[in-house]
Amino acid sequence: MLNDAFEHISAKVEAALEPQGFKKEKIASTDDGELVSLYTSENMAYSIIYDDDKNHMVLRECPMSDDGPNNDWKTLSTWIFDPERDTLKEASSIGNDFCDALSAPSAIKKAKQAKKTKKSDEGSADPLFLAKRFMTLFPDLKDEIRNEQDCYYPFRGVTFARASIVPRVNAMVKEGKAADLKKLGGILSAQYGNGDPDTRSIITIVILNSIPEEDEAKIEEYLDERLKKAFDHSKKYRYKTVKPEKEKKKKQTVAQRLEGMQK
């Protein structure tokens, strides 16, 4: 039912956007808990995301850059869709709402007047986005990411990378399978190019610098030139302590506080 509902909504959105010059891109989600469809024009991108954890069907928009969507997504509409209870009737309502939002005169005017963002030296992808990209290599990261999000805010990128990503990366590099290293190098290079300053530091100073020196050549050949250069500069920080984020636990619920008072 979920896949049928998502395709039903996606088809409606595609039909609404096609006359405006948008095309549907062939993409696959990097998260087992997500369904995603993407529509792009020269200057604007729209996407539909279904979040299995929250049962949320979300319509988003962002500007295009020279490399594709700039990932600075803005949510336009969110609906709850429960595949255990809802049917194509509810999916049709969601699709109609999304189409109304995209076909409104103001939305059409905005899409026409949108300007492609210029590629800058700093991206916008954050440490949480980086962590989720590693799920394509290490699917078992999903529960650890969810637990981190549930227990801490903001996401502790350095702490999480050191505890959950570094050991897996080191084991993969040591094993040295070319196919795995190529995928790993692609993820690191792409996220370094798209990442914000915190993400870039995590990639170079935390992840790459944690690879044993005797193994680093195995991964270097799969990094793009930009990341190779950054990695080389970051080696001067090797063996120096990287200060983790200050831990800030999420506030307890009222029930949790009452439970604590009763103990």
Buried (B, 14 or more C-beta within 10 A) or exposed (E): BBEEBBEBBBEBBBEBBEEBEBEBBEEEBBBEBBBBBBBBBEBBBBBBBBBEEEBBBBBBBBBBBEEBBBBEBEEBBBBEBEBEEBEEEBBBBBBEBBBEBBEEEEBBEEBEEBEBBEEEEEBBBBBBBBBBBBBBBBEEBBEBBEEBBEEBEEBBBBBBBBEBBBEBBBEBBEEEEEEBBEBBBBBBBBBBBBBBEBBBBBBBBBBBBBBEEEBBEBBBEBBBEEBBEBBEEBBEBEEEEBEBBEEEEEEEEEEEEEEEEEE
